[in-house]
Amino acid sequence: MKNQPRIFNNISELHKAMGQPKPLHPLISILNYGEAIFDPKDFENGIVLDFYKISFKTHFSGKLRYGHGFYDFEEGGMSFVSPGQILKMQEEEADYSGMSLNIHPDFIRPYSLNANIKKYGFFSYTASEALYLSENEKETILSIFANIQNELNERIDNFSQDVLISQIELLLNYSNRFYNRQFITRKAVNNDVLSKLEILLEDYFNNEKSLENGLPTVQFAADELGLSARYLSDLLRNLSGQNTQQFIHDKLIEKAKEYIAKGTFSISEIAYKLGFEHPQSFNKLFKKKTNLSPVAFQEQFNKN
């Protein structure tokens, strides 16, 4: 159908579209982009994969969008895609050399990795939230890709799947470690995101947008900052120990205390002004955060 993304139901279909021979194993493969033959215009409406895709990119051209800013990256890095996500081929494939590890969910289904893979939040990140690697980190990742390729090339026997699963788990665990390092080393950029989020929420509550739109959501904050919801939460957790929902709740309680201190509105009015549909929900959150009900906090404030 016109203007619809192209759907790849299996890894063999992707290999064919990239001008490559069939994969050695139907449920797992490594595709080398330097050998791929395709026209990105054929995929201008994007693609949807029914399998996981872990890309190692050895080169990016130009600048990379990060939030609402642009930053130069020359080293290359990694990106992670889970089944069902829409990819823009021009953004993902056209301007770099490298490879991708493609893993069908059926390959990991008999293993604990089938459940554990959902814990790796970077599969929900966008292409602009890629993982950028140091030279040593690149060597580590490339060695794992090489181990997987060698296993596929040299032997497929009763132990192959166990060995390949262990290599995939190793790759994901190293990626998790390297992402954590990236959050730390990009502290200046991430603090800029934190400042923008604080301003965003301050504006939201001060201009009483909650009266019209309800409580600010994690998705709202992520969209306004130009980040994926999962990446924003992981970024905040590394900076402050809180995820986005917890951060929003803390700012909301700060505003609630401000209203209570002024004494202009009733507790119910404050709840509605902050975006709660029911005052009981506000009371419950306030008590959870402060160990006091709004009324008890008000009484304590008036005593002081």
C-alpha positions in Angstrom: 0.0 0.0 0.0 1.2 3.5 -0.9 2.9 5.5 1.9 3.0 2.5 4.2 6.2 1.2 5.7 7.5 -2.1 4.3 7.1 -5.0 6.7 9.7 -7.7 7.0 8.3 -10.8 8.6 11.5 -12.7 8.8 15.3 -12.3 8.5 15.5 -13.9 5.0 13.2 -11.2 3.6 15.6 -8.5 4.9 18.6 -10.2 3.4 16.9 -10.5 0.0 15.9 -6.8 0.1 19.6 -5.9 0.9 20.8 -8.0 -2.0 22.4 -10.6 0.3 22.2 -14.4 0.2 20.0 -16.2 2.6 21.1 -16.2 6.2 23.0 -19.3 7.5 20.4 -19.6 10.2 16.8 -18.6 9.6 16.4 -17.0 13.1 19.7 -15.2 13.6 22.1 -13.4 11.2 24.8 -10.7 10.9 24.2 -8.4 7.9 27.2 -6.4 6.7 26.1 -3.1 5.3 29.2 -2.7 3.3 28.1 -5.6 1.1 24.4 -4.5 1.0 22.9 -3.4 -2.3 19.7 -1.4 -2.1 18.2 2.0 -2.9 17.1 3.8 0.2 14.3 5.4 -1.8 12.6 2.0 -2.0 12.1 2.3 1.8 11.4 6.0 2.1 8.2 5.3 4.0 10.1 3.3 6.5 10.4 -0.4 7.5 9.0 -2.5 10.3 10.9 -5.6 11.4 9.3 -8.6 13.1 12.7 -9.3 14.9 15.3 -7.5 17.0 18.0 -5.6 15.3 21.3 -4.5 17.0 23.3 -2.2 14.7 27.0 -1.5 15.0 27.8 1.6 12.9 31.4 2.4 12.2 30.7 5.8 10.7 28.2 8.6 10.9 28.2 11.5 8.4 27.2 15.0 9.5 25.7 16.0 12.8 23.4 14.1 15.1 20.2 15.5 16.5 20.1 15.1 20.3 17.0 16.5 21.9 16.5 20.0 20.4 20.3 20.4 19.8 22.9 19.1 17.4 26.1 17.5 18.4 29.1 16.2 16.4 29.9 12.5 16.6 32.5 11.0 14.4 33.2 7.7 16.1 30.1 5.7 15.2 28.2 3.6 17.7 25.2 1.3 18.2 21.5 1.4 18.0 18.8 -1.1 19.1 15.4 -1.9 17.6 12.7 -4.2 18.9 10.1 -5.9 16.8 7.3 -3.7 15.6 9.2 -0.4 15.6 9.1 1.8 12.5 12.6 2.7 11.1 13.3 5.3 8.5 15.8 3.7 6.1 17.5 6.9 5.1 18.2 7.8 8.7 19.2 4.3 9.7 21.0 2.8 6.8 22.1 5.2 4.1 25.1 7.1 5.6 27.2 4.6 7.4 29.1 1.4 7.1 28.8 -1.4 9.7 26.7 -4.4 10.5 23.6 -5.5 12.2 22.8 -8.5 14.3 19.2 -9.7 13.6 17.5 -12.0 16.1 14.0 -13.4 15.6 12.0 -13.7 18.9 11.6 -17.4 18.3 15.4 -17.9 18.6 15.4 -16.7 22.2 11.9 -17.9 23.2 13.1 -21.1 25.0 15.6 -19.1 27.2 15.3 -16.7 30.1 16.6 -14.0 27.7 13.0 -14.0 26.2 11.8 -12.2 29.3 15.0 -10.5 30.3 15.4 -8.7 27.0 12.5 -6.4 27.9 14.6 -5.1 30.8 17.1 -3.5 28.4 15.6 -0.1 28.0 17.7 0.9 25.1 15.5 -1.1 22.8 12.9 1.7 23.3 15.4 4.5 22.5 15.3 6.4 19.2 18.0 6.5 16.6 19.1 9.9 17.9 19.8 8.3 21.3 22.4 5.9 20.0 25.3 4.5 22.0 28.7 6.0 21.2 31.7 3.9 21.9 35.3 4.5 22.9 38.0 2.6 20.9 38.3 0.0 23.7 34.5 -0.4 23.8 34.4 -0.8 20.0 37.0 -3.7 20.2 34.8 -5.4 22.9 31.7 -5.1 20.8 33.4 -6.2 17.5 34.9 -9.2 19.2 31.4 -10.4 20.2 30.1 -9.8 16.7 33.0 -11.8 15.4 32.3 -14.7 17.9 28.7 -14.8 16.7 29.7 -14.8 13.1 32.3 -17.5 13.6 29.7 -19.7 15.4 27.3 -19.3 12.5 30.0 -19.9 9.9 31.8 -22.9 11.4 29.3 -24.9 13.3 25.6 -25.3 13.8 25.1 -28.2 16.2 23.3 -29.0 19.5 25.3 -26.5 21.4 25.1 -23.6 18.9 22.0 -22.0 20.2 23.3 -22.0 23.8 26.6 -20.5 22.7 24.9 -17.8 20.6 22.4 -16.9 23.4 25.3 -16.5 25.8 27.1 -14.2 23.3 23.9 -12.1 22.8 23.5 -11.8 26.6 27.1 -10.7 26.8 26.6 -8.1 24.1 23.5 -6.7 25.8 25.2 -6.5 29.2 28.2 -4.7 27.8 25.9 -2.3 26.0 24.1 -1.7 29.2 27.4 -0.9 30.9 28.5 1.4 28.1 25.2 3.3 28.1 25.7 3.9 31.8 29.1 5.3 31.1 27.6 7.5 28.4 25.1 9.0 30.8 28.0 9.8 33.2 30.4 11.3 30.6 27.6 13.4 29.0 26.6 14.9 32.3 26.8 18.5 31.0 24.4 17.7 28.1 22.1 15.7 30.4 22.0 18.5 33.0 20.8 20.7 30.2 17.9 18.3 29.6 17.2 18.3 33.4 17.1 22.1 33.4 14.7 22.1 30.4 12.4 19.6 32.1 12.3 21.7 35.2 11.4 24.8 33.2 8.8 22.8 31.2 7.0 21.6 34.4 7.2 25.0 36.0 5.6 26.6 33.0 3.0 23.8 32.9 1.9 24.4 36.5 2.3 28.2 36.6 0.1 28.6 33.5 -2.4 26.1 34.8 -2.2 23.9 31.7 -3.2 21.1 34.0 -6.7 22.5 34.2 -7.2 21.9 30.5 -4.8 19.0 29.9 -4.7 17.1 33.2 -1.6 15.9 34.9 1.6 16.1 32.8 2.6 12.7 31.6 6.0 11.1 31.0 5.2 11.0 27.2 4.3 14.7 27.2 7.6 15.6 28.8 9.6 13.3 26.5 7.9 14.7 23.4 8.5 18.3 24.5 12.2 17.5 25.0 12.6 15.6 21.8 13.5 12.3 23.5 12.0 8.9 23.8 10.2 8.3 27.1 12.4 5.4 28.1 15.7 7.3 27.4 14.5 10.3 29.4 13.7 8.1 32.4 17.0 6.4 32.2 18.8 9.7 31.8 17.0 11.1 34.9 17.6 8.0 36.9 21.4 8.3 36.3 21.3 12.0 37.2 19.0 12.1 40.1 18.1 8.6 41.1 14.5 9.2 39.9 12.6 8.2 36.8 10.5 10.8 34.9 7.3 9.9 36.7 8.9 10.3 40.1 10.4 13.6 39.0 7.1 14.9 37.8 5.4 13.9 41.0 8.0 15.7 43.1 7.5 18.9 41.1 3.8 18.5 41.5 4.0 18.1 45.3 6.3 21.2 45.4 3.5 23.2 43.6 0.9 21.7 45.9 2.8 22.9 48.9 3.1 26.3 47.4 -0.7 26.5 46.9 -1.4 25.2 50.4 1.0 27.8 51.9 -0.8 30.6 50.2 -4.1 29.5 51.8 -6.1 30.9 48.8 -7.6 27.6 47.7 -9.3 24.6 49.3 -7.6 21.2 49.1 -10.1 20.1 46.4 -9.5 23.2 44.4 -5.7 22.6 44.5 -6.2 19.0 43.3 -8.2 20.2 40.3 -5.8 23.0 39.5 -2.9 20.5 39.4 -4.8 18.2 37.0 -6.3 15.6 39.3 -9.8 14.4 38.3 -10.5 13.3 41.9 -9.2 14.9 45.1 -8.8 11.5 46.7 -6.0 10.7 44.2 -4.2 13.9 45.0 -4.5 13.2 48.8 -3.1 9.7 48.3 -0.1 10.9 46.3 0.6 13.8 48.7 0.6 11.5 51.7 2.8 9.0 49.9 5.4 11.7 49.2 5.2 13.6 52.5 3.8 11.2 55.1 1.1 13.8 55.7 -2.3 14.4 54.2 -2.8 17.8 52.6 -5.0 18.8 55.5 -2.4 17.7 58.1 0.3 19.6 56.1 -1.8 22.7 56.1 -2.4 22.5 59.8 1.3 22.0 60.5 2.2 24.9 58.2 -0.4 27.2 59.9 1.1 26.3 63.3 4.5 27.4 62.2 
